Amino acid sequence: MKKEEPTRTIGVVSWLVVAVLSGAAAFELALALGAGSLGPEPGDGVPGERVAAIAAVCAIVVGVVVAAVAAWRGYGVLPLLAPTAAAFLVAFFFTYDRYFAPYERRYSDGGAASLSAILVVAGFAAGARVLAQVKPRVGSAATALMLVVVLLAFIVAGGGH
């Protein structure tokens, strides 16, 4: 196996992760801007909301593995991984919480996570992007760490429901 093949695979998978996270972030942004409506009963979310969240979580987990492997093998990882995951997190934070349906209460309205915490995570994700460009191996490790932090922040922001 040539040295180029693993880096190509890492690059392709990284782009797939970014594509899925971009789609999930766009979906959550549309919801945050008022597209769709919550159902009449608590727990009734917008159709597709759970699919987007599950896809994003799966993409983040794959991104963690890819970034960790890249760091371990000495490769760089796509710098867009951490910021794209953070964009999904920020958009999700401003969507309506289906737990409180039919009332339009957002996760940002006194939920388990604060806006400042979400912004700190997003800021560090931007830092991981810069690091991934400047020092690829270290940036890959920072990206893996930031993806884990984004995933934990997503769980906290969702309040466990």
Number of C-alpha atoms within 10 A of each C-alpha: 5 6 7 8 10 15 17 11 12 21 17 13 18 23 17 16 26 24 16 21 29 19 17 28 24 17 21 26 20 15 20 18 13 12 13 14 16 22 16 13 13 14 15 17 21 16 12 11 17 11 11 19 19 13 17 25 21 16 24 26 17 18 28 25 15 24 29 21 19 25 21 14 12 15 20 24 31 26 24 21 32 34 26 26 30 29 21 24 26 25 19 27 26 20 23 26 28 25 20 19 18 18 15 16 17 19 24 20 16 11 16 14 19 16 17 9 12 19 14 12 22 24 14 19 28 21 18 28 25 15 19 24 17 13 13 22 22 21 26 32 25 24 34 28 18 27 30 18 18 27 21 12 21 23 16 16 26 20 14 8 10
